[in-house]
Structures are given as C-alpha cells and as structure tokens.
Amino acid sequence: MENEQKYFDMEICGVKRKLPYVKIGENLALASFVCLSDTELIQAAAPELVKRLPEVDILMTAEAKGMCLTYEMSRLMGMKEFIVARKSRKPYMQNPIECTVYSITTQDKQTLYLDGVEAEKIRGKRVALIDDVIATGDSIRAIEELAKKAGAIVTARAAILAELESTKRSDLIFLKEHYVFRPQPDGSYKPIYSLKED
C-alpha cells in the first residue's frame, strides 16, 4: 500500500514507542515524538533528567509539549511551582516580556510571552530550562532570552531528546539523540544530522 503509515522504532529509559514519520516540508520529515499525554514515558524520563541537573531554584518551559515533563520534574524535586512561557499574550498578564522564535516543528514564527508576575518569581534565581526536544535550539534560546530579560540566572538547559546540531552542544542535558529525516524516492526515510545536508 503506497500511503501506509511508516514508523520509527525508539526506546528511551526502557520505554518503547513507534513514532510515525510526518513530513513537515517537501524534503524534510520528523519521527513525531509527542510526550504531552504519555504518562509512562514522562515518568521514566523525568527522574533521569532530574539526576543530571545541577542545583537550581526553579524550572521553566514553554507551552505546551514540555509542560507535563516540567511538572513531573518539579514534583520530583519538591518544588511548589514552575514557570511557563506562553504562546499568546493573555489579558491577565502584567508588563509581559516577549521574544520571537522560529520553530522547526510548526514551520512558523512564534512569539513567547512571560507574565511580569512570573518574571519577578525568577529574578536572581538559578533556572533550568526544560523542553521535550531540542532541535535547532531556537525554542530553548527564546525561553533563555525571556529568563535573562527577567533577571534569572540560567544554569541548565535540558530535554528528553536532542536533534541536529544540538546533539553536539556541551551545554545541553539530554537523554538520547533523535533524528530529522529526508524522505527518499523509495518511500524510506534517511536520518540527517544537519539541515545543510543534501
């Protein structure tokens, strides 16, 4: 069958998943990793990331896919709360800080917002930035810019998976390398390690 869904087999922290290949451009595809509602995977990955973090005061993420991971990590670390950068400006926000980012997943520019009240909570604090996947690094860079604008001290950047050039960054904590793919004429998918690869 020509349109039969194909999958990438992944195992992380003893949890196995079949990730569907999803084309996000004419010559680009992802093995779609969505941990947002995957309780089993989050419960396996969160303790491993917590073990690797340096001493921090608070965790920060962007909505939405990193939120359940950050919740579980903050719970394991005995924290009362964590900080979420939002993808839209909410009416309740007071003096919000903002930053624009290009996301490889959505293939579009997004603006992140941090409520001024939340910004005050991280001023002068040691912050770990958390995401599900770090690919180009643009999303985590935007969260970091928001944190720094708020006066936070960013001491760690962590994710379950890293892709592309991010796998070579010494400042990132991640559990496993993941891939971006080039769809092939025969219907297979070839992993690539840089968006500059042909």
Buried (B, 14 or more C-beta within 10 A) or exposed (E): EEEEEEEBEBEBBEBEBEBBBEEBEEEBBBBEBBBEEBEEBBBBBBEBBBEEBEEBBBBBBBEEBBBBBBBBBBEBBEBEEBBBBBBEEEEEBEEBBBBEBEBBBEEEEBBBBBBEEBBEBBEEBBBBBBBBBBBBBBBBBBBBBBBBEBEBBBBBBBBBBBBBBBBEBEEBBBBBBBBBBBBEEEEEBEBBBEEEEE
